[in-house]
C-alpha cells in the first residue's frame, strides 16, 4: 500500500508531461453551425436581422455579397427592404478582422461620399463574424475614390 501511495504521489508531483506552449495559430474559425448568415434589412424603418437559409453561416464576405443582392421575394413580401444602391456581388470584398476592424471595400462611387444603407453592411459583416466565433467587431468601410471611413460598430444591439 505504501508503494502505491508513493507511485501516486510521484505522478501527481511530476504532472502529466504536458508542457506549456504559446498561442498556436490553427487557421480561420469555423464558419459556424447556423443554418445561414444574418443579413440586415430595413423593416418599417428599423434595421432588422433576417436569417438567410443557405445551410451554413458562411463568411462575412459571403454574407455581404448576399446582402447586396437585396431581399428575396419572400423577404420583400414580409416587408424587408434595402437602402443600398444596386451593387454587383463581385464589387464587394471583406477582409478578416485586423486589430478588431473588418474592412469592407466597395467598388462604388456615391454622391458626397455617403452610402445609404451603410449600417446594413456594418451589421451584416459584424453579425456573421460573431456567428463564426468572433466578438462583434467595428468596421471601416472604404468607398472607391474616397478616404477610408471611420470604424463604426453595428448600431443594432442583440
ABEGO torsion letter per residue (X at the ends): XAAAAAAAAAAAAAEAGBBBBBBBBAEBBBAEABAEBBBBBBBGGBBBBBBBBAGBAEBAAAAAAAAAAEBBAAAAAAGBBBABBBBBAAABBBBBBBGGBBBBBBBBBBBGGBBBGAAAAAAAAAAAAAAAGBBBBBBBBBBBGBBBBBBBBBABBX
